[in-house]
Amino acid sequence: MTPVPDGRRDFVGYGPNPPDPRWPGGARLALVVVLNLEEGAEPSIPDGDPDSETALTDAVPGEVGGGRRDFVAESLFEYGSRVGFWRLAELFAERGVPLTVNACAAALRRNPAIAAAVRDGAAGGAMDLCCHGDRFVRHWRMTPEEERAAIASAVRGFVDTVGRPPLGWQSRYSPSAATRALVVEHGGFLYDADSYADDLPWWTDVGGRPHLVVPHSFTHNDNRLATAKLGTADDFLDHLAAAFRVLHAEGARRPRLMTVSLHARISGQPSRFDAVRRFLDLVGAAPGVWCAGRSEIARHWIAEHPPEELP
């Protein structure tokens, strides 16, 4: 597959003949679990923002008028870093399933204990790191100069708190038309995850340079609980299990990649955590599943499927 120039929409992809990923051990399915660490990076009046952020919480949007602090929303975010992160980190360490921490740099700065756990591992072994920006910012509203500075600031935040730069990039909201080129310009990233377009990674051409995209998921995502598209942990479990069954079955013939996206303030709540625990039971009982950090997926793809020479 010749990389398509970035910015040009690609409706074809791999078509009916996707490549064999050649996952380690002949796995039929690679599973990436992403934990979005955002708590403390969201808009809030104490940080100088005009309103409190209520998205992806159990707070009622608009209940508190603009310009006033929404203490329900604020404390729900705080629950994610005070309790939810640790509950999830402990579970994944116990199961030996890698977590890719998709962190906002501001969230790492505001919780040194979490930064240390990400650096050293909650129970041994450093966690995989993807940069989710610094704070909640909309890149598509920025000038290229502002966005370039925002990317550099976010990476510095990782180095300052965790001691190493992130290996991947994913914008908190939609990227701008310039984001991918600016990520490549900054350097040091193995991939970005600013797409939802496939079940496998692919290469794109950014200014004549090959760049890897490892897709994220907005569907296998606990945001569906916080937005009431799904009601309960059982609904979320059924949702994830259905995707897992389909991809695992397809993987016998065409190996796939599945990404699950969690948030500490959502899946770290006991009623929703139960779905994550039972989903890992399902994964652990299935043969031929490679659980990996997203940077491991990127390194594997780079080694097994290097980009074709660009025209």
N, C-alpha and C positions, 0 to 999 in steps of 0.2 A: 504494500500500500504506500504510494508516494504521498508524503505529507502535503496537506492542503494549506495554502498560505493563510495565516491567521487573519481573521476578519472576513473571510469568505465563507459563507454557510455551506456546510457539507451534509447533504441529505442521503448520501450513499454509504459512507463508512466502509465497513468490511463486507457489507452485503451478505449473500448467502454462504460465504466461505470465510468465516473469521479464522485467524491463525490459531494454531494450537499453542496456548501459552507455555506449555511444558512446565507446569507448576512443579515444584520440588516433590519428589516421591511419587510422581504420577498422579497428584491430586486432581480430582475432577472439579473442585470448587475452592477458590481462595476467598477467605472471609476477612474483611477489614472492619473493625469496630472503632468508630471515631467518637471521642468524648469532647464535645465543645465546651471549652472552659472560658466563659464570658463574664462571670460574675465580678462586678467592680469596674467593668469596661462600658457598661450601658449608660445611656444618658440619665442624668439625675441633677436635680436643682442644686444640691450641695457642691456639685462639680462645675457649676456655672451654666448648665444647660437650661433651656426654658421650661422643660417638662420632665416628669418622671417616665421612664420606659416601663410599659406594661406588657410588651409582646412576649409570648412564650412563658407566661406565668399564669397562675390561677386568679390573678387580680381581674377586676372588671374594667375593661377599657372605657375611659371617659367618665368613670364614677367620680373621680376627683377632677375638678376643673383645671384647665390649663394654668400654668404658673404656680401651682401649689404642689407641695410634696405629696406623693402617694405612698404612704408608709406601708400599706399592704404590699404593693409591688416591690418596694425597696427591700422589705424583709424577706420576701420570697426569693429574690436574687441572693440575699445573704444566706438563706438556707442552703442554696446550691454549693457555696464554698465552705460553709461551716460544717455541713453534714453530708450533703449528697455526694460531693466529690469523694469523700473518704469511704462511704458505703460502696460506691462503684469500684473505686480503685482496689479495695480489699477483695471484692468478689473476683475481679479479673486476675489479680495476683494469685488468689487461691486456685483458680482454674487453669492458670498458666496460659491465659489468652492475652496476647499483646493488645495494648490500648494505644491508639494514635491520639495524642492530645492536641486538639485543634484550638490553640490558645490565643486569646487577645493578650498582648503584652501588658496592658494595664491590669488585667486580672492576676497575672503573675507577680507584678510589683506590689499589689495590695495584700497578697497572702504569701509571705515568705515560707510558711510551712508547706504549702502546696508546691511552690517553686522548688523546694528541696526534694519533695517526693517525686516530682517530675524528673528532676536531675538524677536522683539516686535510685528511683523506683520505690513504690509504696511498700514493696516486700522483696526488694532486690531486683536489680536490672533497670537501667534507665528507660524511660518511656520515649516512644517515637514522637517527634515534634513536627507540627505543621503550624504555620503562622496564620492567624485569623485576623490580622491587623493589630492595631494598637487599641483603639477604642471603637465603638460603633460609629463608623463613618461611611458615608455613601460616596464611593469612589467616582461614580458617574456624575457627581456634581462638582468634581474637582478639576482644576486645570492640570495639565501634565506636570507642571512644576510642583504644585501642591501634592499631587499623588506620589511623585518621586520621593518627596521629603517624608510623606506618611509611611511609605514602604521602608525607607531607611530607618526611620524612628522605631518602627515596630521590630525590626531585626535587632537594633541596638538594645531594645528592651529585653529580648530573649537572652542575648549575650550577658547583659547586666544581671539578670535574675537566675538564669539556669546555667550560664557558663558556656553555652554553645548556641550557634545559630540554628534556626529551623531548616528542615530539608524540603519542606513543601510550602505552598502558598494557597490559601483559599480566602477570597474576599468575604467580609461579613454580610454584605448585601450584594447586589449585582455588581460585577466589575464594570469598569468603563471600557470604551473601545481601545484605550491605551494600556490597560492594566497588564496584560500578558507581556507586551513589549517592554514595559518598565520592570517587570519581574525578571525577565531575561537580562535586561540591561544591568540590573543590580547585581545579578550573579549569585552563585552559591545554592540555588534551588535545583533539586533533582526534577521537580515536577510542579505543576499547579493542578488544583482540583476545582477550577472554576467552570465546570461543565457537568451536565447530567445526561449526556447524549449516548452512552454506550454501556455495555456490560464488560468491556475490556479497555485497557489503556490504548492510546494511540499517539502518534507523532503529528505535530503540526510544524509549519514553516513560519518562523518569526524573523522577518528581515533577512532571510537567507540562512538562518540557523535552525537546526532541528530542536524542537522543544517537546517534552513529553507531557501529556495530559493523563492524569489518573482520575477518572470521574468520581464525583460524589453522588449522594442520593438524597433527594428531597422527598422520596416516597417511603423508603425504609428508614423513617426518621420519626423520633418521638415528638416532633413538632405537631404531628397529627393528633396527639393527645391534648396538647396545650391549646390547640385551635378548635377542639371539639369535633374534628373530623372523625376521630375515634374516641369512644367513651371510657373504656376501662382497660386495665392491664390485660384481661383476657382478649379484648379486641386487638390490642397491639400485638400480643403473642400470636394470635391467629394470623394477623397481617404479616408478621415476619416469617412465621412458619410456612405460610403459603408460598412466599417468595423463595424461601430456602428449599422447599420441596421441588419447585419447578426448576430452579437453577441447578440443584444437585442432580436431578434426573437428566436434564439437558447435558450436564457435564460429563456423563458417561460417553457422550459422542463428541461434544464440543465444550471443553472446560470453560468455566465462567468465573467472574469476579462478583462478589456481593459485598456491598458496603452498608453498614448499619450506623446511623447517626444518633447519638444520645446527647442530652444536656443534663448537667448535674442537678439543676433546679427542677427538672421534670422527672427523669428516670431515677434520680436520687431520692425521690419521695417513696416511702415504703409501699404504697399501693401500686406504684408503677414499677418499682424495682423488682417486684415478684415476676413480672413478665420477662425482664432481662435474665433473671436467674433461670427461669424455665426454658428460655430460648437457648441459653448455653448448655442446658441439659440435652436438648435436641441436637445441638451441634456436636457435643461430645460423644453422642451415641451413633453418629453417622460416620461411615467410612469415607476416606478419601477427601478430607477437608484440611486445607492448609490455612491456619490462622496466622495472620502476619500483620505487621505494621505497614502503613501505606508507603513509607520509604523503602521497605523491603520489596514491596510489589514493584516500585519504580526501579530499584537496582536490578531486580530479576529481569524486568522487561528490557532494560538497557543492555543487559548481558545477552539475553536470548533473542531479542528482536531489535537490534540496532537500526537506526533510521537508514533508509536507502539514500543514496547520494542525491542531493537536491539538484533540480535542473538549473 
